[in-house]
Amino acid sequence: MVVGVDGSASSAHTLEIAFQEAAARGTTLTAIAAYELPMVWSGYGVGPQAFDVAEIEAAERKQLDDAVAPWREKYPSVHVETLVARGTAAEALIGVSQTAELVVVGTRGHGGFAGLLLGSVGQQLLHYAHSPVLIARPAASH
């Protein structure tokens, strides 16, 4: 089972749903965070700047480990692996969906456009994932 973690406000809810599902199914959970290198303008066009990739990945790993930590404590029976992937979140999650029992992702909501209930990652997963996808949407607060 896989959960996508993006550091957004809804990540805690997404992680909670993923841990609940993993506990109920008695399966391992892999938490994945994806990152892309920033693109900058230079005299030769737009391209990746010379960044310290190890530093960026270390920061992403820390953010992922910090997000997962409270859920590890709450669900000690769930074995959790963490993975930091370079590329888009959709690419990483679609790739691992080939062997996943379930992929869990959140949604950032519709932000004023009632018809747009899913983010682009969720939409891409629904079209291209090789496993079932669970979109963990927080309850509406009115």
PLY file of the C-alpha trace (Angstrom):
ply
format ascii 1.0
element vertex 142
property float x
property float y
property float z
element edge 141
property int vertex1
property int vertex2
end_header
0.00 0.00 0.00
1.26 3.49 -0.86
0.48 7.00 0.33
1.57 10.22 -1.35
2.73 12.91 1.08
3.10 16.46 -0.20
3.47 18.55 2.95
0.16 20.34 2.37
-2.35 21.04 5.13
-4.36 17.97 4.10
-1.38 15.57 4.38
-2.17 14.68 8.00
-5.67 13.54 7.01
-4.30 11.59 4.05
-1.74 9.86 6.27
-4.42 9.04 8.85
-6.60 7.36 6.20
-3.61 5.47 4.78
-2.53 4.19 8.21
-6.11 3.13 8.99
-6.31 1.22 5.71
-2.89 -0.41 6.20
-3.80 -1.46 9.75
-7.15 -2.89 8.63
-5.49 -4.81 5.78
-2.43 -5.90 7.79
-0.10 -4.60 5.10
3.08 -2.55 4.81
2.68 1.14 4.01
5.11 3.04 1.81
4.97 6.82 2.23
6.31 8.67 -0.80
7.29 12.30 -1.25
8.34 13.51 -4.68
10.35 16.59 -5.58
11.43 18.34 -8.74
14.49 20.50 -9.14
13.60 24.19 -9.47
13.75 25.60 -12.98
15.37 28.99 -13.52
15.94 31.34 -16.41
19.46 31.72 -17.69
20.87 33.34 -20.80
20.40 30.01 -22.57
16.75 29.51 -21.67
14.90 27.83 -18.84
16.56 24.86 -17.21
17.63 23.32 -13.93
20.02 25.38 -11.89
23.08 23.82 -10.28
21.53 22.75 -6.98
22.84 20.47 -4.28
20.54 17.52 -4.98
21.65 15.70 -1.83
20.68 18.72 0.27
17.27 19.01 -1.39
16.64 15.29 -0.96
17.72 15.40 2.69
15.26 18.25 3.36
12.46 16.32 1.61
13.30 13.17 3.60
13.21 15.09 6.90
9.85 16.63 6.03
8.49 13.19 5.10
9.87 11.51 8.24
8.43 14.31 10.41
5.01 13.95 8.76
4.97 10.16 9.24
6.35 10.08 12.81
3.12 10.71 14.77
1.26 8.10 12.74
3.99 5.50 13.34
3.41 6.02 17.06
-0.37 5.83 16.77
-0.25 2.69 14.58
2.77 0.70 15.84
1.55 -2.49 14.12
1.91 -0.89 10.66
5.34 -1.36 9.11
6.19 1.87 7.29
8.80 2.52 4.65
9.58 6.00 3.35
10.73 6.90 -0.13
11.81 10.22 -1.60
11.53 10.27 -5.39
12.89 12.79 -7.86
10.24 13.73 -10.43
6.60 14.61 -10.33
4.31 13.14 -7.70
2.09 11.66 -10.40
5.03 9.91 -12.09
6.27 8.46 -8.80
2.87 7.27 -7.65
1.86 5.82 -11.02
5.17 3.97 -11.11
4.73 2.34 -7.71
1.05 1.62 -8.39
2.19 -1.32 -10.54
2.87 -3.32 -7.37
0.65 -1.51 -4.85
-2.51 -2.92 -3.35
-3.89 0.62 -3.02
-2.61 4.17 -3.58
-3.89 6.84 -1.18
-3.61 10.54 -2.01
-5.19 13.69 -0.69
-6.90 16.54 -2.37
-6.34 20.20 -1.86
-10.04 20.90 -2.32
-11.75 22.92 -5.00
-10.67 26.41 -3.98
-13.81 28.13 -5.23
-14.36 25.98 -8.32
-16.96 23.49 -7.18
-16.51 21.31 -10.27
-12.78 20.78 -9.69
-12.75 18.47 -6.70
-9.45 16.70 -7.46
-5.95 17.98 -7.94
-3.94 17.12 -11.01
-2.11 14.27 -9.23
-5.39 12.64 -8.23
-6.77 13.02 -11.74
-3.66 11.49 -13.31
-3.77 8.58 -10.87
-7.42 7.89 -11.62
-6.54 7.69 -15.33
-3.18 5.90 -15.26
-2.68 4.01 -11.97
-2.34 0.23 -12.16
-4.02 -0.26 -8.76
-7.07 1.10 -6.96
-6.81 4.74 -5.85
-8.35 6.22 -2.72
-8.74 10.01 -2.70
-8.76 11.06 0.98
-10.83 14.20 1.13
-11.32 15.89 4.52
-14.89 16.44 5.66
-16.22 19.82 4.64
-16.27 22.41 7.40
-19.24 24.75 7.13
0 1
1 2
2 3
3 4
4 5
5 6
6 7
7 8
8 9
9 10
10 11
11 12
12 13
13 14
14 15
15 16
16 17
17 18
18 19
19 20
20 21
21 22
22 23
23 24
24 25
25 26
26 27
27 28
28 29
29 30
30 31
31 32
32 33
33 34
34 35
35 36
36 37
37 38
38 39
39 40
40 41
41 42
42 43
43 44
44 45
45 46
46 47
47 48
48 49
49 50
50 51
51 52
52 53
53 54
54 55
55 56
56 57
57 58
58 59
59 60
60 61
61 62
62 63
63 64
64 65
65 66
66 67
67 68
68 69
69 70
70 71
71 72
72 73
73 74
74 75
75 76
76 77
77 78
78 79
79 80
80 81
81 82
82 83
83 84
84 85
85 86
86 87
87 88
88 89
89 90
90 91
91 92
92 93
93 94
94 95
95 96
96 97
97 98
98 99
99 100
100 101
101 102
102 103
103 104
104 105
105 106
106 107
107 108
108 109
109 110
110 111
111 112
112 113
113 114
114 115
115 116
116 117
117 118
118 119
119 120
120 121
121 122
122 123
123 124
124 125
125 126
126 127
127 128
128 129
129 130
130 131
131 132
132 133
133 134
134 135
135 136
136 137
137 138
138 139
139 140
140 141
